């Protein structure tokens, strides 16, 4: 039994996702207003500059996540945050989700800085000017032009988390093509990795990969800390506790089908009435199922 993922409406979004959406829109409007009124480009102050540039500031590892290069950039990042983030925050709670979001976003920024350092080290060491079209500019000026903006790194981490928690949920690409979440995540991860090595566009592909890597590391750390993979040197048997005997393949598969069916029913209930409509027992069941995946 496959789960069919249905995103919830804005009115029933959990706290952190809703506030992240609002803050990103506010930053976008403020950027537009500053440019139109005072001819000030806020991305020069709040975007993430190369760490060796004179315009770099440590706080940019956070502020760059709320800056976007245009409406399309903002729309698709916020759409993905809305689509996947609400289910994850409902399962994890606001505190864990917020920590995860910022770890992925900051990790994406660190990855981008590392990649830029590798790419620029030869230029910085051996050249004083960089050729840009018909003119040459000083290396220091060129470094200040390298600015990273956007929540994409954090969003790719959220996408990874969703694929790990509900791997068999169906996602509709372009609202028409169904694909399981786990394959969707792998597909996009490989595209970004390949694009990072081959593309010459202005997209920070390695930052996207970095967001996924840091997200994976944090999830694995949480699972280890909570005892999922700690060795205890004891043999564990899959038993039916009512009878004390090992389960047959038929019993195991039936239990799994029943759990999948109940998960479907709970997700359907969330899509109609929101997470708050669940009973405590249903919330606990959904939380345990997400950890099994």
C-alpha positions as MATLAB code, in Angstrom:
seq = 'XXXXXXXXXXXXXXXXXXXXXXXXXXXXXXXXXXXXXXXXXXXXXXXXXXXXXXXXXXXXXXXXXXXXXXXXXXXXXXXXXXXXXXXXXXXXXXXXXXXXXXXXXXXXXXXXXXXXXXXXXXXXXXXXXXXXXXXXXXXXXXXXXXXXXXXXXXXXXXXXXXXXXXXXXXXXXXXXXXXXXXXXXXXXXXXXXXXXXXXXXXXXXXXXXXXXXXXXXXXXXXXXXXXXXXXXXXXXXXXXXXXXXXXXXXXXXXXXXXXXXXXXXXXXXXXXXXXXXXXXXXXXXXXXXXXXX';
ca = [
       0.000    0.000    0.000;
       1.475    3.324   -1.053;
       0.901    6.618    0.683;
      -0.275    9.477   -1.509;
       1.106   12.754   -0.256;
      -1.260   15.717   -0.140;
       0.083   19.066    1.077;
      -2.055   20.989    3.561;
      -3.494   24.461    3.192;
      -1.876   27.595    4.587;
      -4.424   27.973    7.407;
      -3.344   24.738    9.044;
       0.411   25.101    8.592;
       2.519   24.539   11.703;
       4.187   27.513   13.366;
       7.752   27.365   12.057;
       6.850   26.724    8.403;
       4.251   29.496    8.432;
       6.663   31.998    9.953;
       9.471   31.040    7.577;
       7.152   31.677    4.649;
       6.162   35.061    6.057;
       9.749   36.123    6.839;
      10.990   35.154    3.371;
       8.217   37.158    1.719;
       8.996   40.158    3.950;
      12.685   40.018    3.016;
      11.769   39.793   -0.671;
       9.462   42.820   -0.463;
      12.066   44.754    1.550;
      14.698   43.991   -1.096;
      12.395   45.225   -3.849;
      11.445   48.379   -1.901;
      15.071   49.249   -1.035;
      16.098   48.878   -4.668;
      13.159   50.885   -6.011;
      13.321   53.667   -3.416;
      16.962   54.101   -2.475;
      18.787   52.079   -5.156;
      20.202   49.871   -2.403;
      20.819   46.194   -3.127;
      20.246   44.411    0.173;
      21.814   41.227   -1.184;
      25.165   43.011   -1.048;
      24.774   43.177    2.731;
      22.674   40.088    3.509;
      23.727   37.678    0.752;
      26.563   35.244    1.442;
      29.858   36.563    0.061;
      32.995   34.550   -0.474;
      34.718   34.199    2.881;
      37.875   35.911    1.570;
      36.019   38.945    0.206;
      36.028   42.267    2.028;
      32.208   42.326    2.060;
      31.935   38.972    3.859;
      30.329   38.969    7.319;
      29.704   35.871    9.492;
      26.006   36.696    9.946;
      25.542   36.175    6.195;
      25.515   32.402    6.766;
      22.028   32.969    8.205;
      20.699   36.010    6.345;
      21.479   34.649    2.871;
      18.742   32.031    3.362;
      16.091   34.768    3.380;
      17.319   36.528    0.237;
      16.220   35.494   -3.249;
      17.241   36.424   -6.762;
      13.716   36.981   -8.068;
      10.056   36.033   -7.690;
      10.472   32.645   -9.403;
      13.373   31.754   -7.121;
      11.315   32.709   -4.061;
       8.134   30.988   -5.281;
       9.626   27.556   -5.920;
      11.593   27.548   -2.663;
       8.529   28.546   -0.635;
       6.318   26.105   -2.518;
       8.669   23.238   -1.613;
       8.875   24.454    1.995;
       5.072   24.481    2.189;
       4.671   21.165    0.378;
       7.106   19.100    2.447;
       7.887   21.147    5.538;
       4.482   21.028    7.196;
       4.391   17.211    7.417;
       7.932   17.089    8.795;
       7.302   19.765   11.426;
       4.076   18.027   12.464;
       6.029   14.800   12.943;
       9.101   16.309   14.616;
       7.738   19.337   16.409;
       8.765   22.984   15.886;
      12.060   22.932   17.814;
      13.619   19.997   15.980;
      12.342   21.211   12.629;
      13.779   24.709   13.149;
      17.167   23.282   14.150;
      17.144   21.033   11.095;
      16.238   23.911    8.767;
      19.089   26.123    9.929;
      21.637   23.306   10.051;
      20.839   22.449    6.424;
      20.894   26.098    5.359;
      24.141   26.949    7.141;
      25.670   23.651    6.002;
      24.769   24.535    2.414;
      26.521   27.890    2.851;
      29.641   26.236    4.260;
      29.680   23.794    1.348;
      29.403   26.648   -1.130;
      32.281   28.464    0.559;
      34.467   25.341    0.434;
      33.746   24.784   -3.261;
      34.473   28.436   -4.057;
      37.720   28.256   -2.099;
      38.839   25.268   -4.167;
      37.796   26.956   -7.413;
      39.327   30.364   -6.614;
      42.538   29.446   -4.793;
      44.626   29.506   -7.978;
      43.187   32.854   -9.103;
      43.733   34.480   -5.709;
      47.277   33.183   -5.456;
      48.540   33.967   -8.968;
      46.492   36.833  -10.400;
      45.724   40.440   -9.524;
      43.013   41.007  -12.170;
      40.139   38.980  -13.594;
      38.928   39.398  -17.173;
      35.189   40.232  -17.285;
      33.973   40.753  -20.827;
      35.878   43.682  -22.330;
      37.447   44.861  -19.107;
      39.683   43.641  -16.317;
      38.746   44.085  -12.678;
      40.821   43.639   -9.515;
      40.534   40.261   -7.815;
      39.194   41.897   -4.630;
      36.342   43.467   -6.586;
      35.634   40.174   -8.337;
      35.427   38.306   -5.020;
      32.798   40.762   -3.747;
      30.688   39.997   -6.805;
      30.339   36.331   -5.790;
      27.137   36.365   -3.735;
      24.973   33.357   -2.813;
      21.285   33.855   -1.952;
      18.273   31.638   -1.367;
      16.740   29.017    0.907;
      17.410   26.222   -1.581;
      20.041   24.489    0.568;
      17.644   24.256    3.528;
      14.796   23.196    1.226;
      16.862   20.372   -0.272;
      17.557   19.172    3.281;
      13.808   19.155    3.955;
      13.241   17.213    0.745;
      15.763   14.616    1.886;
      14.102   14.328    5.306;
      10.691   13.781    3.718;
      12.087   11.068    1.467;
      13.631    9.295    4.454;
      10.523    9.554    6.629;
       7.918    8.643    4.003;
       9.909    6.970    1.214;
       6.897    5.371   -0.483;
       4.666    8.437   -0.504;
       3.764    9.484   -4.022;
       4.775   12.917   -5.255;
       3.348   14.310   -8.471;
       5.933   16.042  -10.674;
       4.241   18.894  -12.534;
       1.044   17.727  -10.795;
       0.790   14.838  -13.256;
       3.703   12.371  -13.046;
       3.654   10.153   -9.910;
       6.939    9.116   -8.331;
       7.843    7.708   -4.936;
       9.474   10.202   -2.586;
      12.652    8.140   -2.214;
      13.257    8.094   -5.976;
      12.371   11.766   -6.230;
      15.045   12.626   -3.644;
      17.704   10.423   -5.258;
      16.890   11.811   -8.710;
      17.187   15.450   -7.654;
      20.287   14.799   -5.586;
      22.066   13.208   -8.552;
      20.979   16.039  -10.861;
      22.427   18.648   -8.512;
      25.665   16.701   -8.094;
      26.064   16.295  -11.852;
      25.147   19.940  -12.483;
      27.698   21.075   -9.924;
      30.497   19.514  -11.961;
      29.187   20.271  -15.452;
      26.992   23.376  -15.357;
      28.237   26.917  -15.982;
      25.079   28.709  -14.756;
      24.797   30.882  -11.660;
      23.000   28.242   -9.582;
      24.808   27.061   -6.427;
      24.357   23.345   -7.150;
      26.935   22.214   -4.593;
      25.117   24.243   -1.932;
      22.004   22.166   -2.638;
      24.013   18.975   -2.272;
      25.562   20.373    0.905;
      22.125   21.008    2.399;
      21.206   17.377    1.774;
      24.506   16.087    3.194;
      24.209   18.123    6.392;
      20.551   17.103    6.698;
      21.453   13.434    6.321;
      24.239   13.746    8.895;
      21.878   15.363   11.418;
      19.158   12.747   10.919;
      21.674    9.925   11.325;
      23.045   11.603   14.441;
      19.563   11.925   15.962;
      18.753    8.298   15.174;
      22.013    7.104   16.691;
      21.513    9.287   19.766;
      18.040    7.859   20.247;
      19.432    4.334   20.145;
      18.342    3.103   16.718;
      21.764    1.856   15.619;
      23.680    1.446   18.853;
      25.117   -2.070   19.141;
      23.878   -3.902   22.240;
      25.436   -7.316   21.481;
      22.099   -9.026   21.959;
      20.275  -11.199   19.458;
      16.848   -9.775   18.725;
      14.049  -11.927   17.341;
      10.947  -10.772   15.499;
       8.324  -12.245   17.816;
       4.577  -12.163   18.206;
       4.429  -11.099   21.846;
       1.039  -12.720   22.360;
       2.416  -16.139   21.561;
       6.129  -15.763   22.135;
       7.035  -17.352   18.813;
       8.782  -15.896   15.734;
       6.434  -14.361   13.167;
       5.945  -16.075    9.855;
       6.517  -14.218    6.615;
       2.739  -14.042    6.108;
       2.187  -12.524    9.559;
       4.984  -10.020    9.109;
       3.717   -8.912    5.683;
       0.130   -8.676    6.962;
       1.247   -6.471    9.857;
       3.166   -4.247    7.462;
       0.162   -3.951    5.126;
      -2.074   -3.081    8.069;
       0.360   -0.398    9.242;
       0.583    1.057    5.719;
      -3.202    1.124    5.464;
      -3.533    2.898    8.799;
      -0.833    5.389    7.818;
      -2.862    6.132    4.666;
      -5.959    6.743    6.755;
      -4.146    9.087    9.144;
      -2.561   11.081    6.295;
      -6.002   11.374    4.705;
      -7.371   12.664    7.993;
      -4.561   15.248    8.171;
      -5.286   16.427    4.622;
      -8.935   17.038    5.541;
      -8.774   18.353    9.090;
      -5.133   19.142    9.789;
      -2.703   17.633   12.263;
      -4.697   18.966   15.210;
      -7.612   16.676   14.276;
      -5.588   13.574   15.210;
      -5.924   11.813   18.531;
      -2.851   11.410   20.725;
      -2.756    7.718   19.831;
      -2.808    8.530   16.088;
      -0.031   11.105   16.505;
       2.074    8.562   18.396;
       1.447    5.912   15.715;
       2.445    8.288   12.895;
       5.571    9.359   14.783;
       6.652    5.736   15.325;
       6.003    4.837   11.674;
       8.133    7.744   10.472;
      11.048    6.527   12.603;
      10.740    2.986   11.215;
      11.288    4.363    7.735;
];
